[in-house]
Each structure stands twice: as C-alpha cells, then as structure tokens.
Amino acid sequence: MSKPKPRAVQTQHTGIYKIDAVKDAAESLSINISDPVASALACDVEYRIHQVIEEAARFMRHGRRTTMTTSDIDQAFRVLNIEPLYGHSASNPPTFRRALPFPHMPAAGPVYFVEDEEIDFDRVLREEKIALPKGVNWTAHWLAVEGVQPLIPENPPAIPRDIELEAAKAEPQVNGGPLALQGSAAKRQQQQQQQQQQLVKQVLSRELQLYYTRLTSSLLPPSNDFAKRTAALASLRNDAGLQALLPYLIRWVGEGVVGSLKEGVQSESDGRILEVLLDVVSALLENNTLFVEPYLHQILPPILSTLLHSSLPPTHATHLRTTASQTLSRVLTQHSTTYPSLSPRIMKTLLLALISPGKSRGTREGAIRGLVGVGKEAVRKGLVEGGGAKVVESECREAGDGGALVNSVMDALRVLRPAADMVYPLDMANEADAAVAERLREVLGDSFARAIAADAAWAREILGMTSESS
C-alpha cells in the first residue's frame, strides 16, 4: 500500500494587513473566525487595497500631482463600483497622530489615530443660536399678462414716467407761470395721441395691421360675397397668432353693435351687420389658441345688448336672439369654472329683464332665450319659481296676441323635459292630477297650464315632482 501524502503545512501570513486586524473587526461584529479564514480575508483585503491605490495613482498622475488626495481615492472607488467613503475631503484632510508604544506589547508596532476635536460646552451654549433657513419650495406667479406686468412683490417695481412734469419743465415761463394754458393742454393731448400711435405700432406688426384691414372690410358691410365672408370667419376660428389682434377685434365688434342699435328702428342692413358681428364673437370663442378671459367684460355687453334689445329687425329678430343665446351659452360653458360668479350675475340680469314691469316683448323674449342658454336650472328659476311665465301669460292675455313670445316660453319649458313618444294627459278625475293642474295654473297661468296639461310627465317635471306611472 502506498503511504498517504503528508499535508503541506500552512505558512503564516506575512502581508501588510495583519490577521489580528481581521479578527478584531470580526470580534466587533460578534463573529468568531479561525486563523485560516482570517489569513484568507487578510490576503483579500490587501489585494483590494493595492487595487484601490493603483487606480488612485492613475488619477494622481493624470492630475499631474505627486501627492495622492482623498478625491483620487473617491474616483478610484467610483471606477471599481465601490461606495465612496463620506466625510473626507481634499480641502480638509484629517491629521493622524502616532500613539505612544505599548510597553506590554512590544510587537504591536506603530499605531496612528485621528485626534478628535475637544468641544467646550460652555462656549457652545454662549454662542448665538443660528435659525435654520426655510426649505426650498416652488411658487407660481405671473410675469406678465397680455404684455402687462402685474404689480406683485415677486416682480420688479414699475418705473414711473412723469411725462406731465417733463412737459411742464419744457414750457416757457412768464412771471413764474405757464405762457398759455390752452397751448399746454393741446401739446399734452398731442403727446398722448403720439404715445397711443407708438403703442399700436409696437403691438401690431405691419402684417397684422394689413390682416385687420382686409378682415374687417371682408366682413362689413355685409356683401354678397359669401365665400369671402366664410373664409374670414374660418380664419378667425382656426388661425393661431391672432392674440395681439384680439383686443382690437373685440373693440371693433362692440363699436359695431353700438352703432347698429343706437337708433330707434333698425333696418335690414343693421340686422345683417349684427349677425356678422355675432358670428365673429363665436369664431373668436371657438379659437383654442386665443386667451379670451381678460376680455370677457368686453365680450358680454355686445351679446347681452343684442339679446335684450327691444326692437330688432323683424326678419332677423328670432335668429339674432337665438345666436346670441348660443354664444352666451358657449361663454358660460368655457369660463364659468374659472369665474364662479359669472353665471349668477348673467342670470340675475336676465331675470330682471324678464319680470320687471314696463319691459317690451322683444326684451322678454331675449331674456327667455338667454335663460335657455344658461341652462335648465336657470329656466326653472326664471319661468317657474321666479314667475316669468305668469308675467308673460298675463301680458299676452291683455294684448290678445302671443306670437313669438309664447313660442319662446314653450321652447324654454320644453328644455326641462324633451318630447317623448308616448304622451299621457293629466286626468282631471284623478285627485293627484287635478292638484298638479291647479298648481300649474298658479305657477304658469291658465294658457300655459292648458298646453302643458296634455303631457302629465312634462307637467310633473316642470313642478319638480317625480313622474308617476299611469
């Protein structure tokens, strides 16, 4: 039999990183390791240290330096995909001190340590406390709205322009006073006109001025060239880049409506002009690239004036009031969320025009169509709860003629419940239906109650009752 080969005796580790350091680190973590394991770990640690130092030396040589810094070590850690050591910087390197030798352990070798700074608590308590700054946060504010810088603390203050003082200094003085008051007033007015002209030149480019001229000439006065007018409205409805022209177009619409309604009796040409102007407002509202909110206070007066005017041209009256109602509905749909008080204010204006005594039929008809544009609840509050239908019924009964006013009331009440295929009238023999009919006469008047009694579900919906099965 062959004798077993003797095992090689394991040599003692004689590297730079001692086995005792590995054992001390393991004991601090409550781990007991043997000498062979500690020797293997010490070899691996020494290899890793050599690897880090070699990489750091490359950064040192690339930096053309002869002294290795902590930044070189951090860069080496990043190259080797090792988390860097925090708390060490090249600008404030730590100072190592050598400890005194241990008499009872002569083989321990030199020991170096970082001396901790001694903190005097009395000095710390006497020092002034430094308040922590507020955390970083984000806030939004308007730099400019339509080219005008708002006066808020975040924006720089506006530079005052004392033009009148400069003009007074430039005037010739006689005995401590101005030479001619009338001459200074005329000069000041001329300067204001020049400033306005310069402002227009700065805001509108030559292309926009030419576009404005051709657009207005294509729309007014209404011509037989339907294709040109349609193209102009399509341009307003779809083109981008008209924001600078928006205030001028709105002002042009307002002046056109005032010019058409200022006379007592409107002609057919005035009716066509008003139709075109309402189409212009509707086209501007349909353009998604325009910011219309700052000009709502200028858009609403032309719409309401057309809607509530007493004497529109007979052939255009119904169409004008219907178009104005639809335009008003679009304004409220787009902007009532941003301005919650807009719908109540419009509805209050329409209610006053509907139920106030002395109003003309045209004004009441426009108010009813405007309530339809505001919404279903506005119709209920205006005609049913506010007594608008009863006011119209009594006025038409005295005049002996209903016409368009009665039709507008019926159309508005039809908004509360659209027409159904199967209609059942109120049964006067039934006590509940008789009570509904009596309530209708109290709220709407006799003529409207008789017309609505033919549809029991419609009558109950107007009064806010739940529909009962017949």
C-alpha positions, 0 to 999 in steps of 0.5 A: 500500500502506498503511504498517504501524502503528508499535508503541506503545512500552512505558512503564516501570513506575512502581508501588510494587513495583519490577521489580528486586524481581521479578527478584531473587526470580526470580534466587533461584529460578534463573529468568531473566525479561525486563523485560516479564514482570517489569513484568507480575508487578510490576503483579500483585503490587501489585494483590494487595497493595492487595487484601490491605490493603483487606480488612485495613482492613475488619477494622481498622475493624470492630475499631474500631482505627486501627492495622492488626495482623498478625491483620487481615492473617491474616483478610484472607488467610483471606477471599481463600483465601490461606495465612496467613503463620506466625510473626507475631503481634499480641502480638509484632510484629517491629521493622524497622530502616532500613539505612544508604544505599548510597553506590554506589547512590544510587537504591536508596532506603530499605531496612528489615530485621528485626534478628535476635536475637544468641544467646550460646552460652555462656549457652545451654549454662549454662542448665538443660536443660528435659525435654520433657513426655510426649505426650498419650495416652488411658487407660481406667479405671473410675469406678465399678462397680455404684455402687462406686468402685474404689480406683485412683490415677486416682480420688479417695481414699475418705473414711473414716467412723469411725462406731465412734469417733463412737459411742464419743465419744457414750457416757457415761463412768464412771471413764474407761470405757464405762457398759455394754458390752452397751448399746454393742454393741446401739446399734452393731448398731442403727446398722448395721441403720439404715445397711443400711435407708438403703442399700436405700432409696437403691438401690431406688426405691419402684417397684422395691421394689413390682416385687420384691414382686409378682415374687417372690410371682408366682413362689413358691410355685409356683401354678397360675397359669401365665400369671402365672408366664410373664409374670414370667419374660418380664419378667425376660428382656426388661425393661431397668432391672432392674440395681439389682434384680439383686443382690437377685434373685440373693440371693433365688434362692440363699436359695431353693435353700438352703432347698429342699435343706437337708433330707434328702428333698425333696418335690414342692413343693421340686422345683417351687420349684427349677425356678422358681428355675432358670428365673429364673437363665436369664431373668436370663442371657438379659437383654442389658441386665443386667451379670451378671459381678460376680455370677457367684460368686453365680450358680454355687453355686445351679446347681452345688448343684442339679446335684450334689445327691444326692437330688432329687425323683424326678419332677423329678430328670432335668429339674432336672439337665438345666436346670441343665446348660443354664444352666451351659452358657449361663454358660460360653458368655457369660463364659468369654472374659472369665474364662479360668479359669472353665471349668477350675475348673467342670470340675475340680469336676465331675470330682471329683464324678464319680470320687471314691469314696463319691459317690451316683448322683444326684451322678454323674449331675449331674456327667455332665450338667454335663460335657455342658454344658461341652462335648465336650472336657470329656466326653472328659476326664471319661468317657474319659481321666479314667475316669468311665465305668469308675467308673460301669460298675463301680458299676452292675455291683455294684448290678445296676441302671443306670437313669438313670445309664447313660442319662446316660453314653450321652447324654454319649458320644453328644455326641462323635459324633451318630447317623448313618444308616448304622451299621457294627459293629466286626468282631471278625475284623478285627485293627484292630477287635478292638484298638479293642474291647479298648481300649474295654473298658479305657477304658469297661468291658465294658457300655459297650464292648458298646453302643458296639461296634455303631457302629465310627465312634462307637467310633473317635471316642470313642478319638480315632482317625480313622474308617476306611472299611469 
